[in-house]
Amino acid sequence: MSPHSDPAIRSHYESDGLADRLIAEIDDPSRDIGPALDQFHVGGAKATLRLAEQVALSSGCRVLDVGSGLGGPARLLAETRGWDVTGVDLSPDFAQIAAALSARLNLTTRTRFCAADALQLPFAEARFDAVWTEHVAMNIGARDALYRELARVVCPGGLLALYDVVAGENTAPLTYPVPWAREPGQSHLVDAAGLKGIVVGAGWEVVSWADETAFARDWLNAARAPRVPAGPSLRHVMGADFPSMIANLGANFSDGRLGAVQAVFRKTA
Ligand SMILES: C[S@@+](CC[C@H](N)C(=O)[O-])C[C@H]1O[C@@H](n2cnc3c(N)ncnc32)[C@H](O)[C@@H]1O
């Protein structure tokens, strides 16, 4: 049987009535909707653009964003690079919210979203020119199966661009909750060398590799200054413990328990 993800991961991200609540706000033209809502990773839009700089793909290329969340990266890539982006996320609520945001921003011809498990993608072989994934693999224990499934859906010579949190050199246990896990059983970190080894072993070769730990740590330190974003934010999505998740993330980065990597790979076969 193919591996599939732990159902507890979906519950970690969703809450009762989440899609209805947020879509009502998104559909209300008098409400401001800002970037505090839809870039769900350390470094926000800037981090997405940093990774995009490493990816040599022309306008119109077909990109699959795996674990697309609320769709911020997909929309930013469609707007700035002209890519045609399909997002897939474990959470049906997130996929619906992402679609509502794209509709509000007139980006439905260049972005679309559906719900599915990254380990069992509902797409034919070689359907995409590239796979993109930011801050998702930390929830997935079956890493070898994940990177093989991503290789299945890209064309020969296609690309994989990833931005992930990795285990740091300090092996002390993490402080929880963090944004991807409220308890250790939901977190599946590997260290940077381990990540590279698993991806290469699953049929990819390294095109570029960047240690983004300092960038992530600096961004988190700056994010600790109190800010009140206009409109709905990730606090509304993740709930009352979201500020603790961010504070713990910053502390885990500060003392070397976490690192961050951006990398691009090419499918070898
Ligand atoms: C921290 S958010 C990142 C969202 C988005 N990539 C971004 O950077 O804005 C992690 C996302 O991964 C999704 N996810 C976790 N496990 C997944 C899986 N097995 N398949 C698809 N999506 C998954 C979650 O539902 C969530 O939307």
The ligand as an SDF file (V2000), in Angstrom:
LIG
                    3D

 27 29  0  0  0  0  0  0  0  0999 V2000
    3.6110   25.7860    7.1580 C   0  0  0  0  0  0  0  0  0  0  0  0
    2.3850   25.5580    5.9410 S   0  0  0  0  0  0  0  0  0  0  0  0
    3.2050   26.1270    4.4520 C   0  0  0  0  0  0  0  0  0  0  0  0
    2.2060   26.5380    3.3900 C   0  0  0  0  0  0  0  0  0  0  0  0
    2.8150   27.1310    2.1210 C   0  0  0  0  0  0  0  0  0  0  0  0
    3.7610   26.2250    1.5200 N   0  0  0  0  0  0  0  0  0  0  0  0
    3.4710   28.4490    2.3840 C   0  0  0  0  0  0  0  0  0  0  0  0
    4.7090   28.4730    2.4650 O   0  0  0  0  0  0  0  0  0  0  0  0
    2.7670   29.4610    2.5070 O   0  0  0  0  0  0  0  0  0  0  0  0
    2.4490   23.7860    5.7300 C   0  0  0  0  0  0  0  0  0  0  0  0
    1.3890   23.2830    4.7670 C   0  0  0  0  0  0  0  0  0  0  0  0
    1.6920   21.9380    4.4110 O   0  0  0  0  0  0  0  0  0  0  0  0
    0.4830   21.2370    4.2850 C   0  0  0  0  0  0  0  0  0  0  0  0
    0.7800   19.7920    4.3860 N   0  0  0  0  0  0  0  0  0  0  0  0
    1.2960   19.1280    5.4360 C   0  0  0  0  0  0  0  0  0  0  0  0
    1.4220   17.8140    5.1490 N   0  0  0  0  0  0  0  0  0  0  0  0
    0.9920   17.6640    3.8640 C   0  0  0  0  0  0  0  0  0  0  0  0
    0.8630   16.5700    2.9900 C   0  0  0  0  0  0  0  0  0  0  0  0
    1.1940   15.3260    3.3570 N   0  0  0  0  0  0  0  0  0  0  0  0
    0.3700   16.7740    1.7560 N   0  0  0  0  0  0  0  0  0  0  0  0
    0.0080   18.0160    1.3410 C   0  0  0  0  0  0  0  0  0  0  0  0
    0.0990   19.1100    2.1410 N   0  0  0  0  0  0  0  0  0  0  0  0
    0.5880   18.9340    3.3810 C   0  0  0  0  0  0  0  0  0  0  0  0
   -0.3660   21.7800    5.4040 C   0  0  0  0  0  0  0  0  0  0  0  0
   -1.7340   21.4920    5.2420 O   0  0  0  0  0  0  0  0  0  0  0  0
   -0.0270   23.2650    5.3310 C   0  0  0  0  0  0  0  0  0  0  0  0
   -0.8670   23.9470    4.4640 O   0  0  0  0  0  0  0  0  0  0  0  0
  1  2  1  0
  2  3  1  0
  2 10  1  0
  3  4  1  0
  4  5  1  0
  5  6  1  0
  5  7  1  0
  7  8  2  0
  7  9  1  0
 10 11  1  0
 11 12  1  0
 11 26  1  0
 12 13  1  0
 13 14  1  0
 13 24  1  0
 14 15  1  0
 14 23  1  0
 15 16  2  0
 16 17  1  0
 17 18  1  0
 17 23  2  0
 18 19  1  0
 18 20  2  0
 20 21  1  0
 21 22  2  0
 22 23  1  0
 24 25  1  0
 24 26  1  0
 26 27  1  0
M  CHG  2   2   1   9  -1
M  END
$$$$
